[in-house]
Amino acid sequence: MKVLGITGGIGSGKSTAADYLVSLGFACIDADQIGRDLTADGKPVLSVLRDEFGGVSYDENAPGNGLVLDRKALASIVFTDPEKRRRFDSIIHAEIISEIDRLIAEYRSDDGLRGVLLDAPLMFEAGIDNRCDAVILVTADTDIRIARVVERDGTTEEDVKNRIASQMSDEEKKKLADFVVDNSGTQTQLYAQLDGIINILDLRICC
């Protein structure tokens, strides 16, 4: 069974593309969701994040160690400092990758699936593209990405720009991806591009 990776910067529409591929029969491993689960209320890693960066508070009603992550506060700390970003990534990436490998092995035994989709914004930064048979990069014009995130998250343009600047550029990612999808247009146009990629992959699988 093939593993198809999908990645893209904030506001690119990567999640919309991933949802469409799931509708075509792919099981989805969401690296971001794994990260959120690892940093849920009361999880052990929160004590490490608190000591390293702040952005973590204590709540007597929270489970486990009682710690609660303020995601927006942590993002404002981590995404504006490259060294802190590297340290943050090093803390959680190993655990995320371990869970990804476990899920890939589990899904490979399911003959009813068309394939496995690994959805990871930090696909190349985390070095997990080597788990994939092919990687799709979803891109969009920067102004469109900013507008999408401001509307979706209720944040500021400056915050979104900082997050974009903290990530590997699309130009760098394009050199590493097997396929590039431009999601600056309509959803129909996005789906058509994905259909074309799937057709190519099906030919590769058969040959």
N, C-alpha and C positions, 0 to 999 in steps of 0.2 A: 504494500500500500504506500502511495506517495504522500509526502509531507510538503504542503505548499505554504510558504511563508508570505505574510502580508505586513507591510510596514508603511509608515508615513508620519509626518510631523503633525503637531496639534492643529486642528482645523482643516486638515486635508480631506476629511471624509473617509478615512480608512475604515471606521466602524461601519459606515453604510455599505462599503464594498464588502467587508467581512460578512455582514448579515446576508447579503445577496449570495455569496458563495456558500454559506450554510444552507440557504434555501435550495441549492443545487445538490446537496447531499454530503457536504463536508462536515465533519465534527470539528468544533472550534476549541482551541486552547488559547485562552485570553491571558497573556502574560501580565497585563495590568490588573486584571481581577485577582490573579494569584498574589500579586504584590499587595493589593488592598486587603485580601484575606490575611496575609502575614502581618499587616499593620492594623488589624481590627482592634477594638477596645480590649485591653487586658492582655494583649499578646506580649511574649517575652522581649521581642526585638524593640518594643517601644522604650524600654529603659535605656537601651543603647542609643537610640535616636535622641532621647531627652538629654543624655549626658554629652553627646557630640554636638547637637545643633539647637536644642530647645524645641519649641513648637509642640510640646507634649505637656499635658496637665494631669492632675490627679482627680479622680471622681470616685467617691466611696461607693457609688452604686454600680460602677463598672466591674466586669468580671475579672478574674485572674489577678494581676498585679494592680488593678485599679487605674491604670494609665490610659489616657485618651489622646489620640493624635488630632491636632488641628491642622488639617491638610493644607489649607490656604496659607497658614502661618509658616509651615515648614517649606512650602513651595517658594514663598517670598525670600526665605533664607537660602535655600539650596540653589535655586535657579539663577541667582545673581552672583554666585561665587563659584568659579570653575573647580577650585580645589575641594570645596565642600560638596559639590555635585559628584566629583569622583569618589570621595569618601562615602557618601550616601550610597552610590551605586555598588561599591565594593561590599557594603554591609549586607545588602539584600539580594544581590544578583545570584550568589551561590545557592541560596535557598530556592529562589524562583526557578533556576535552571534545573535543580534536582527534581522539582515537582513537574516541570515540563517534560523531562525525560521519562518520568514515571507514567504520565498521561499518554505520551506517544506510544510507549510499549503497550499500554492498555488498549488503546484504540486500534493498534495494528491487528489485533485479534478479532476485530469486528468486520466480518466480510460484507455486511450490509452497507458499509460506508463507501462513498466515492473516493474519499481521501481524508487526510487530516490537515486542518488549517491552523497554522501557528500565527496568531495575531500578536505582534510585538512592536510597539513604537521604537524601542531601542534594539531592534534586531541586530544591527551591525555593531553598535556600541557595546552590546553585551556579548557579542561573538557567538550568537546562537543561530546565525544563518547557516552554519555547518550542519544543523539538524534538518535542513530543508533540501528538497530536490530542486526547487526553484523558488525565487523570491519576487513578489510583486511590490513595487514602490508606488504608492498613491501620492500624487502631488496636486497642488493647486496654486494659483497666484497668491502672493503674500497678502495683498489687501483683502482678498476673499477669505483667506484663512483667519485673519485678524477679526474681520466682521463677524464671521461665524462663531468664534469663541466668545467674543464680547456679548453677543446675543444669547448664546447658550449658557454661559457661566455667570453673566452679570459682573464681569471683571472689567478692568480698564485696558485700553489699547497698549499702554506702557507695560503692564504685566504680561500681556500676550507677547509683545515684542521681546521681552526679556526671556521668556520661555523658548521662543523660536531661536533666539541667539545662543541659548545654552545647548542646543541640540546640533548634531551633525547636519551640515547643510544638505539640501536636496542635490546639489551638484556633486557632492561627494558620494551620496547614496546612489545616484544614478550610475556611477562607475561600478558599483557592487551588485546592483539589482539585475535580475534576468529580464524583467518586464517593467515598464514604466507606464502608469495610467494617469492621464491628466483629468482631474476632477474639478476643473474650473467651470464646466458647463452644467448640463442638466443631468438628472438621475438616469434618464434613458440613455444618454450618451455614455455615462459611466458603465452601465450594465452592458452596453454593446461592446465596449472595450474588454470587459471581463469575459464575456462570452467568447470573444476572439482568442483570448489567452487560453481559456479552457480547451477550446478546439485544438490549439497548437499542442497543449500538454497531452491531450488524448492521443494525438498522432505520435508523440514521443513515447508515450507509454506502450503503444501498440508495436512500435518498431524496435 
